[in-house]
Every structure is written in structure tokens, then in C-alpha cells.
């Protein structure tokens, strides 16, 4: 039977059969709206919500690890039902992802649920970074996985991980984790807007959309912060974001600024119109946290420093190839300007004689899933599976890292 590939992220789950071209992307949480308190929305059901203001998320993952099993089971039940993907896990092999350096107790609970509740025939668990490296090796004809030296930067929802691979194997002691991801950025933007404009502390869903629509990574942060020194600079950067009212406007959008120089006229023109917020330096100070987490008191280095630091734990002979193959995945890498800024910062810190090259796939969110699909279709996949027979006989202890 065709294998099921589930890239179980903290924000979205990417799921599909190994024979499918593309995955189905489902929010990996339960959502509840103030307007309809009794109903919980799972996955695509959110489209049926009439009023998404004050929408709150009940997440399966806390601080990057799968801790809320009741919620996760509910989401999986929805995904593998006829209303979801229509895929049944009964007697199917499965590839499932887990966080870097996952706890043994969580790994054991995952196996227990998959075998005893969903009756999979076999499971192979690995990290999204490993699947991304596998996909990268499959795409590049030059180097097979066994010879692949690369660094995978996974800019996720809870964390950002920097994971080096030498000769196709993950170097565990070289993994670096920065405690900044999409969730921290959304929360920071929520605080900035609430402090400067409107109280939006309960509007995670809307603020997340604002972040995706207006934020970008600055190429020269100090220079961009001088935006308030001249009206001309400010007018180039300011955007007016119209907030959804969930009756006429279902999703917020950027309103085109008129050419009137008098702001008072503009204010009067908007009177009685939709509610909006004007965003200026928030647009680039929020994604800046990926490069300088200390801006909000997280005492850690940025992504570029973490990449250079991870090389210390990798063999010296691999350094030049590692920096030539830096693969970026994860939804928080989609900010405009992220790749050139990251390349410039790594270039500034790396030794002069080493070349720096970044690989940014077309779909960084689902890139790991496509790696899982390649893996499930490979010849040696059956040998990687931890089968139900082995589990029934010896329990989780027999999995031996499969």
C-alpha cells in the first residue's frame, strides 16, 4: 500500500500519500471564535467561521514540542477522516516528522498512538531537516545523499534550527536552536500594534495575516531606522492596513495611499470608513528579531552567527562545502529580503576564502514533505520502517531510532 507522509509542524501539518503530487496543508491546532464559543474549528472548517475576530488557537505544540495529545488526536482524526483528506492509516506504512532532539517520552507516545489507535503497519520517524536534505540530494544529480554536505536552516513556528549534515548524516552536536520563530514574531507585532494603535492582543489570527502581508527584512537596519528623520522617507515606508470586519471585508488588505499631502484630509476621507492601522517601522523591526533576538531580551545569537557557530562541531574538511550548500526551509523564511540579508550576514562572518551560497526552494513550507515522498518511494524504505510486529513484540524500545 502507498505510504502516508505527514510533516507534522507546530503551525501546519502537511499530509498526503507518497503517490500524490502535492500535500494537503492543514492548521495543526483547534480554533475557537468568540462569536461561536461552542464550536471548535479544525483545519479547513475555519472558512465556515462567520466572525473570526477574537479567534484563539489551542495548539498541540508548546515551546516546539508535542505536549497536548488530546488536541493532536482531534486534529489527526479530522485529517484522516472523510471530511479531511479521506486517507485511512489502517495497515499503511507512514513517514512522520518530529522536532529536533525530541524527548524519548514524546517519541514513545507518538508510536503508541499510531500503532494502537490508527493501526499503521509501520512507521519511520525523522526530522523535517532530514527530509529536506534527502529531497535536496534527490534533486541535485551531482551528490548522492551519502556524499552530501549541507546546512539546513529551518525557520519554523516555534524555533529556528540550524542543522549541519556531513556525508549525509546529521551532526547532532552541531545543531543550534534559536528560540525565535513565526509565533514570537506575531506576538511581538501584536504588542507593538496594541501599544501604538489599537488593542489587538486577542487578535492572533488577524495580526498573523498583517505580518504576512506587510513585513519585510531590512537590508540596512540602522539606515532604515532613520525613516522618521524625513517625511519623504516616511511616506515611502508607511502603509495603511485595512482591518477585516468579517462582514464586508473577510481578510485585511493594504490600502493604496492617496497623493494628498495633507494627512488631515486623508483622515477626514476615512471617517466612517473601515477601521485601519498605519504601520511604519513595525514592518521591518519585527522580522529583525530573526537576526537580533536580543532586541526583545532573548539572549541568543541571530541565524547568521548560529550558522558559523555550528561549523565548529563539524570536520574542517567539510566547511567549504557546508557553506556552499545552505538550504533554507520553513514558513518564516518567506519575508521579502530575508535571503539577501542572511547571505550578506553569513558572508561577513565566514572566512574570506570560503564561498557562501544559499538555496531557497520554491515552496519552503512543503519542501520537507516532498523529501518524505521521495523517501517513501525509494528502494530501501521498507528496511527503515519500525513495524507493528516489532512494536507488539518488544514495545517502543525495539525501534532503535527508526
C-alpha positions as CSV (number, residue, x, y, z in Angstrom):
1,X,0.0,0.0,0.0
2,X,1.1,3.6,-0.6
3,X,2.8,5.2,2.3
4,X,1.3,8.3,4.1
5,X,3.7,11.2,4.6
6,X,2.9,13.5,7.5
7,X,5.1,16.6,8.1
8,X,3.7,17.4,11.5
9,X,4.7,21.0,12.1
10,X,3.8,23.2,15.1
11,X,1.7,25.6,12.9
12,X,0.6,23.5,9.9
13,X,0.6,19.8,9.2
14,X,1.5,18.8,5.6
15,X,-0.1,15.4,4.7
16,X,-0.6,13.2,1.7
17,X,0.1,9.8,0.1
18,X,3.5,9.2,-1.4
19,X,1.8,8.9,-4.9
20,X,0.2,12.4,-4.7
21,X,1.9,15.3,-6.4
22,X,1.3,17.8,-3.6
23,X,0.4,17.7,0.1
24,X,-2.8,19.0,1.8
25,X,-1.8,21.7,4.3
26,X,-3.9,21.8,7.5
27,X,-3.6,24.2,10.5
28,X,-2.2,21.9,13.3
29,X,-4.5,23.3,16.0
30,X,-8.1,23.8,17.1
31,X,-9.5,27.3,16.7
32,X,-12.4,28.8,18.7
33,X,-14.1,32.1,17.9
34,X,-15.7,34.4,20.5
35,X,-18.8,34.6,18.3
36,X,-19.3,30.8,18.3
37,X,-17.9,29.6,21.6
38,X,-19.4,26.2,21.5
39,X,-17.9,25.1,18.2
40,X,-14.3,24.2,17.6
41,X,-12.9,24.7,14.1
42,X,-10.4,22.2,12.8
43,X,-8.4,22.6,9.6
44,X,-10.4,24.0,6.7
45,X,-13.5,24.4,8.8
46,X,-12.2,27.8,9.7
47,X,-13.6,29.0,6.4
48,X,-17.1,28.4,7.8
49,X,-16.5,30.8,10.7
50,X,-18.6,33.9,10.2
51,X,-16.7,36.1,12.6
52,X,-13.0,35.4,13.1
53,X,-12.4,38.4,15.4
54,X,-11.0,37.3,18.7
55,X,-10.2,33.9,17.3
56,X,-8.0,31.9,19.6
57,X,-5.8,28.9,18.9
58,X,-5.5,25.8,21.0
59,X,-2.1,24.5,19.9
60,X,-0.8,20.9,20.0
61,X,2.8,22.1,20.4
62,X,4.1,24.1,23.3
63,X,7.6,25.6,23.0
64,X,8.2,23.5,19.9
65,X,7.3,20.0,21.4
66,X,4.2,18.0,21.0
67,X,2.6,18.1,24.5
68,X,-1.1,18.5,24.0
69,X,-2.1,15.0,22.9
70,X,-5.9,15.4,23.1
71,X,-5.7,18.3,20.6
72,X,-3.3,16.5,18.3
73,X,-5.5,13.4,18.3
74,X,-8.5,15.5,17.4
75,X,-6.6,17.2,14.5
76,X,-5.3,13.8,13.3
77,X,-8.9,12.3,13.5
78,X,-10.1,15.2,11.3
79,X,-7.2,14.9,8.8
80,X,-7.7,11.1,8.4
81,X,-11.5,11.3,8.1
82,X,-13.6,11.6,5.0
83,X,-14.1,15.3,5.8
84,X,-10.4,15.8,5.8
85,X,-8.1,14.0,3.3
86,X,-10.1,10.8,3.2
87,X,-6.9,8.8,3.8
88,X,-7.1,5.9,6.1
89,X,-4.0,4.9,8.1
90,X,-5.2,1.4,8.7
91,X,-2.4,-1.1,7.6
92,X,-0.4,1.6,5.8
93,X,3.2,2.5,6.3
94,X,3.9,6.0,7.4
95,X,6.6,8.7,7.4
96,X,6.1,11.2,10.3
97,X,8.3,14.2,11.3
98,X,9.3,15.2,14.8
99,X,11.2,18.2,16.3
100,X,15.0,18.2,16.6
101,X,16.3,16.5,19.7
102,X,12.8,15.2,20.6
103,X,12.1,13.8,24.1
104,X,12.0,10.0,24.3
105,X,8.7,10.1,26.2
106,X,7.1,12.1,23.3
107,X,8.6,9.6,20.7
108,X,7.1,6.7,22.7
109,X,3.7,8.3,22.9
110,X,3.7,9.0,19.2
111,X,4.4,5.4,18.3
112,X,1.8,4.2,20.8
113,X,-1.0,6.3,19.2
114,X,0.0,5.5,15.6
115,X,0.1,1.7,16.2
116,X,-2.7,1.3,18.8
117,X,-5.2,4.0,17.7
118,X,-4.6,4.2,14.0
119,X,-3.2,0.7,13.3
120,X,-0.3,1.7,11.0
121,X,1.6,-1.3,9.5
122,X,4.9,0.5,10.0
123,X,6.3,3.9,11.0
124,X,9.5,5.8,10.1
125,X,10.1,9.0,12.1
126,X,12.6,11.6,11.3
127,X,13.0,15.4,11.4
128,X,11.9,17.8,8.7
129,X,15.5,18.9,8.2
130,X,16.5,15.3,7.3
131,X,13.7,15.0,4.8
132,X,14.7,18.4,3.3
133,X,18.3,17.2,3.0
134,X,17.1,14.0,1.4
135,X,15.0,16.0,-1.1
136,X,17.9,18.3,-1.9
137,X,20.2,15.3,-2.6
138,X,17.5,13.7,-4.8
139,X,17.2,17.0,-6.8
140,X,20.9,17.6,-7.3
141,X,22.3,14.9,-9.6
142,X,25.9,15.6,-8.6
143,X,25.9,14.3,-5.0
144,X,24.1,11.3,-3.6
145,X,22.9,11.5,0.0
146,X,25.9,9.6,1.3
147,X,28.2,12.3,0.0
148,X,26.0,15.3,0.8
149,X,27.4,18.1,3.0
150,X,24.9,20.8,3.7
151,X,23.4,23.1,6.4
152,X,19.6,23.1,6.7
153,X,18.1,26.3,8.3
154,X,14.5,25.5,9.3
155,X,12.9,28.8,10.2
156,X,9.7,27.4,11.8
157,X,6.9,28.5,14.0
158,X,8.3,27.8,17.5
159,X,12.0,27.8,16.8
160,X,14.7,28.3,14.2
161,X,17.0,25.3,13.8
162,X,20.4,25.2,12.1
163,X,21.2,21.6,11.3
164,X,24.5,20.5,9.6
165,X,24.8,17.3,7.6
166,X,28.2,15.8,6.8
167,X,28.3,12.9,4.3
168,X,24.6,12.6,4.6
169,X,24.5,12.2,8.3
170,X,23.1,14.7,10.8
171,X,25.7,16.1,13.2
172,X,23.7,16.2,16.4
173,X,26.3,18.2,18.4
174,X,26.3,20.8,15.7
175,X,22.6,21.5,15.9
176,X,21.8,25.1,17.0
177,X,18.4,26.3,18.1
178,X,17.3,29.9,18.2
179,X,14.1,30.5,20.2
180,X,12.6,32.8,17.6
181,X,10.1,31.7,15.0
182,X,6.8,32.8,13.5
183,X,5.0,32.7,16.8
184,X,7.4,35.1,18.5
185,X,7.2,37.5,15.6
186,X,3.4,37.5,15.6
187,X,3.3,38.1,19.3
188,X,5.8,41.0,19.0
189,X,3.8,42.6,16.3
190,X,0.6,42.2,18.4
191,X,2.3,44.1,21.3
192,X,3.6,46.9,19.0
193,X,0.2,47.4,17.4
194,X,-1.6,47.2,20.7
195,X,0.8,49.7,22.3
196,X,0.8,52.2,19.4
197,X,-2.6,51.9,17.7
198,X,-5.4,49.5,18.8
199,X,-5.6,46.8,21.3
200,X,-5.2,43.6,19.3
201,X,-3.8,41.3,22.0
202,X,-6.7,38.9,21.3
203,X,-6.4,39.0,17.5
204,X,-3.6,36.5,16.8
205,X,-5.3,35.4,13.6
206,X,-5.6,38.9,12.1
207,X,-2.1,40.0,13.3
208,X,-0.6,36.9,11.7
209,X,-2.2,38.0,8.4
210,X,-0.8,41.5,8.9
211,X,2.6,40.1,9.4
212,X,2.5,38.0,6.3
213,X,1.1,41.0,4.2
214,X,3.3,43.9,5.2
215,X,6.5,42.8,6.9
216,X,9.9,42.6,5.2
217,X,13.5,42.2,6.2
218,X,15.6,45.3,6.2
219,X,19.0,45.2,4.3
220,X,20.4,48.0,6.4
221,X,18.6,48.2,9.7
222,X,20.3,51.3,11.1
223,X,19.7,53.3,8.0
224,X,16.0,52.2,7.8
225,X,15.5,53.3,11.4
226,X,16.3,56.8,10.3
227,X,12.9,56.8,8.5
228,X,11.4,59.3,10.9
229,X,14.1,62.0,10.0
230,X,12.4,62.9,6.8
231,X,8.8,63.0,5.6
232,X,9.9,61.7,2.2
233,X,11.4,58.5,3.7
234,X,8.4,58.0,5.9
235,X,5.9,58.3,3.1
236,X,7.7,55.6,1.2
237,X,7.6,53.2,4.1
238,X,4.2,53.9,5.7
239,X,1.3,51.5,4.7
240,X,-2.3,51.7,5.8
241,X,-3.7,48.3,6.6
242,X,-7.4,48.0,6.5
243,X,-8.6,45.5,9.2
244,X,-11.2,42.9,8.4
245,X,-14.7,43.5,9.9
246,X,-15.8,39.9,8.8
247,X,-18.9,41.2,7.1
248,X,-17.8,43.2,4.1
249,X,-14.0,42.6,4.5
250,X,-13.1,39.0,5.2
251,X,-9.3,39.5,5.0
252,X,-7.4,42.7,5.7
253,X,-5.5,44.4,2.9
254,X,-3.1,47.3,2.2
255,X,-5.0,50.4,1.1
256,X,-3.3,52.4,-1.6
257,X,-2.2,55.7,0.0
258,X,-3.6,58.8,-1.9
259,X,-1.2,61.5,-3.0
260,X,-2.8,64.2,-0.8
261,X,0.0,65.8,1.2
262,X,-2.4,66.9,4.0
263,X,-2.8,64.0,6.4
264,X,-5.9,65.7,7.9
265,X,-7.7,65.5,4.6
266,X,-6.9,61.8,4.4
267,X,-8.2,61.3,8.0
268,X,-11.5,63.0,7.2
269,X,-11.8,61.0,4.0
270,X,-11.6,57.8,6.0
271,X,-14.1,58.9,8.7
272,X,-16.8,56.3,8.8
273,X,-14.8,54.1,6.6
274,X,-13.3,50.7,7.5
275,X,-11.0,50.6,10.6
276,X,-7.3,50.6,9.7
277,X,-3.9,50.9,11.3
278,X,-0.9,52.8,9.9
279,X,2.3,50.8,10.0
280,X,5.8,52.2,9.6
281,X,8.9,50.8,11.2
282,X,6.9,47.9,12.6
283,X,7.2,46.4,9.1
284,X,10.9,45.7,9.4
285,X,11.6,45.7,13.2
286,X,9.5,42.6,13.7
287,X,11.4,40.2,11.3
288,X,14.7,41.8,12.6
289,X,14.3,39.5,15.6
290,X,15.4,36.6,13.4
291,X,18.8,38.3,13.1
292,X,18.9,40.0,16.5
293,X,16.8,38.2,19.1
294,X,18.4,40.3,21.9
295,X,16.2,43.2,20.6
296,X,13.4,41.7,22.8
297,X,15.6,40.4,25.5
298,X,16.1,36.8,24.1
299,X,19.8,36.4,24.9
300,X,20.8,34.4,21.9
301,X,22.6,35.0,18.6
302,X,20.9,35.5,15.3
303,X,20.7,33.0,12.4
304,X,24.0,34.0,10.7
305,X,26.1,33.7,13.9
306,X,24.4,30.3,14.6
307,X,25.4,29.0,11.2
308,X,29.0,30.0,11.7
309,X,29.0,28.6,15.2
310,X,27.6,25.2,14.1
311,X,30.7,24.8,11.9
312,X,32.9,24.4,15.0
313,X,31.4,21.0,15.6
314,X,31.8,19.8,12.0
315,X,35.0,18.4,10.5
316,X,37.2,21.1,9.0
317,X,37.3,19.4,5.6
318,X,33.5,19.9,5.2
319,X,33.4,23.6,5.9
320,X,33.7,24.9,2.4
321,X,31.0,22.5,1.1
322,X,28.7,23.2,4.0
323,X,28.7,27.0,3.3
324,X,28.2,26.3,-0.4
325,X,25.1,24.3,0.4
326,X,23.0,26.3,2.9
327,X,19.3,25.2,2.4
328,X,16.5,27.4,3.8
329,X,13.1,26.0,4.6
330,X,10.2,27.0,6.9
331,X,7.4,29.5,6.5
332,X,9.1,32.3,8.4
333,X,11.8,32.5,5.6
334,X,9.2,33.9,3.2
335,X,9.7,37.6,4.2
336,X,10.8,39.7,1.3
337,X,14.6,40.5,1.7
338,X,15.3,37.5,4.0
339,X,17.6,35.6,1.7
340,X,19.9,38.5,0.6
341,X,20.2,39.8,4.2
342,X,21.0,36.3,5.5
343,X,23.6,35.8,2.7
344,X,25.2,39.1,3.4
345,X,25.5,38.4,7.2
346,X,26.9,34.9,6.7
347,X,29.3,36.2,4.1
348,X,30.5,38.9,6.6
349,X,31.2,36.3,9.3
350,X,32.6,33.4,7.2
351,X,36.3,33.1,6.3
352,X,37.2,35.0,3.2
353,X,38.4,32.0,1.2
354,X,35.1,30.1,1.5
355,X,32.2,30.7,-0.9
356,X,28.7,31.2,0.6
357,X,25.7,30.0,-1.4
358,X,22.1,29.8,-0.2
359,X,19.5,27.5,-1.7
360,X,15.9,28.7,-1.4
361,X,13.3,26.3,-2.8
362,X,10.1,27.5,-4.5
363,X,7.9,26.1,-1.7
364,X,9.9,26.2,1.6
365,X,6.9,25.3,3.7
366,X,6.3,21.9,2.0
367,X,9.9,21.1,1.0
368,X,10.3,18.6,3.8
369,X,7.1,16.8,2.7
370,X,8.4,16.3,-0.8
371,X,11.6,14.8,0.7
372,X,9.3,12.4,2.7
373,X,7.5,11.5,-0.6
374,X,10.9,10.7,-2.2
375,X,11.9,8.6,0.8
376,X,8.7,6.6,0.8
377,X,9.1,5.8,-2.9
378,X,12.8,4.8,-2.5
379,X,14.0,1.2,-2.6
380,X,15.3,0.9,0.9
381,X,12.2,2.4,2.6
382,X,10.8,-1.0,3.8
383,X,14.1,-1.6,5.8
384,X,13.7,1.8,7.6
385,X,10.2,1.0,9.0
386,X,9.6,0.1,12.6
387,X,6.8,-2.4,12.0
388,X,3.7,-3.2,14.1
389,X,5.0,-6.8,14.6
390,X,8.2,-5.4,16.2
391,X,6.2,-3.0,18.3
392,X,3.7,-5.7,19.5
393,X,6.6,-8.0,20.4
394,X,9.0,-5.6,22.2
395,X,7.3,-2.2,22.5
396,X,8.9,1.1,21.7
397,X,12.3,0.1,23.0
398,X,12.8,-2.1,19.9
399,X,12.6,0.9,17.5
400,X,16.3,1.7,17.8
401,X,15.9,5.1,16.4
402,X,13.9,4.1,13.3
